[in-house]
Amino acid sequence: MVTLTLPAGAVLDERARRELNAQLAEPVVIEAGRLRMKTRTLLPGVALELPITLRYELGGELSGFGIDAWSPDRPDRRTIVPPRTLRVEVSR
């Protein structure tokens, strides 16, 4: 399982959602500004890259992309990456 904190104003449109879902064990869930993704089973040491294409409706200095990842059978062993600050320029 992986959760990803989205920056304010970030939108995962339907096309991006379909592309992401094609890589997951179950469809992505979006709630409270987070993507919750159940990945397919991975072997130890195997990396996974997920196509997450976002559209931004809000610009400025934003915080997001914090990650919390764990195996469903070992929720006590988590990898956590704190959110980071990014600058988003939105063209109008």
C-alpha positions as CSV (number, residue, x, y, z in Angstrom):
1,M,0.0,0.0,0.0
2,V,1.1,3.5,-0.8
3,T,-0.4,6.8,0.1
4,L,0.7,10.0,-1.5
5,T,-0.2,13.5,-0.2
6,L,-1.2,15.8,-3.0
7,P,-0.4,19.5,-3.1
8,A,-3.4,21.8,-2.8
9,G,-5.1,22.3,-6.2
10,A,-3.6,19.1,-7.7
11,V,-6.1,17.1,-9.8
12,L,-5.8,13.6,-11.2
13,D,-8.0,13.6,-14.3
14,E,-9.8,10.6,-15.7
15,R,-7.1,9.7,-18.2
16,A,-4.4,9.9,-15.6
17,R,-6.5,7.9,-13.3
18,R,-6.9,5.1,-15.9
19,E,-3.2,5.1,-16.6
20,L,-2.4,4.8,-12.9
21,N,-5.1,2.1,-12.3
22,A,-3.6,0.0,-15.0
23,Q,-0.5,-0.4,-12.8
24,L,-2.3,-1.1,-9.5
25,A,-3.9,-4.2,-7.9
26,E,-7.0,-2.1,-7.2
27,P,-8.3,1.3,-8.4
28,V,-6.7,4.3,-6.8
29,V,-8.8,6.0,-4.0
30,I,-8.6,9.7,-3.5
31,E,-9.7,11.1,-0.1
32,A,-8.7,13.9,2.1
33,G,-6.0,15.2,-0.3
34,R,-4.3,11.8,-0.6
35,L,-4.0,9.1,-3.2
36,R,-4.3,5.6,-1.7
37,M,-2.9,2.9,-4.0
38,K,-2.7,-0.8,-3.5
39,T,0.2,-2.0,-5.5
40,R,0.7,-5.4,-7.0
41,T,2.9,-7.8,-4.9
42,L,6.5,-6.9,-5.2
43,L,9.5,-9.0,-4.6
44,P,12.1,-7.7,-2.1
45,G,14.4,-5.1,-3.7
46,V,12.1,-4.5,-6.7
47,A,11.3,-0.9,-7.5
48,L,8.0,0.3,-8.8
49,E,7.4,3.5,-10.8
50,L,3.9,4.7,-11.0
51,P,2.7,7.2,-13.7
52,I,1.0,10.0,-11.7
53,T,0.2,12.9,-14.0
54,L,-1.4,15.8,-12.2
55,R,-3.0,19.0,-13.4
56,Y,-2.7,22.0,-11.1
57,E,-5.6,24.4,-10.5
58,L,-3.7,26.5,-7.9
59,G,-0.3,28.0,-8.1
60,G,2.3,29.2,-5.6
61,E,4.5,27.6,-3.0
62,L,2.7,24.4,-2.1
63,S,3.4,21.4,0.1
64,G,2.9,17.8,-1.0
65,F,4.2,14.5,-2.2
66,G,4.6,13.0,1.2
67,I,4.7,9.2,1.0
68,D,3.7,6.4,3.4
69,A,4.3,2.9,2.1
70,W,3.9,-0.5,3.7
71,S,3.1,-4.1,3.0
72,P,-0.5,-5.1,4.1
73,D,0.9,-8.1,6.0
74,R,3.5,-5.8,7.8
75,P,1.8,-2.5,8.6
76,D,4.3,-2.0,11.5
77,R,7.1,-1.7,8.9
78,R,6.6,1.5,7.0
79,T,8.6,3.7,4.7
80,I,7.7,7.4,5.3
81,V,8.9,10.3,3.2
82,P,7.8,13.7,4.5
83,P,6.0,16.2,2.2
84,R,8.2,18.7,0.4
85,T,7.7,22.2,-0.7
86,L,7.4,23.0,-4.4
87,R,6.6,26.0,-6.5
88,V,3.8,25.7,-9.1
89,E,3.3,28.2,-11.8
90,V,-0.2,28.0,-13.3
91,S,-0.8,29.6,-16.7
92,R,-4.1,31.2,-17.3
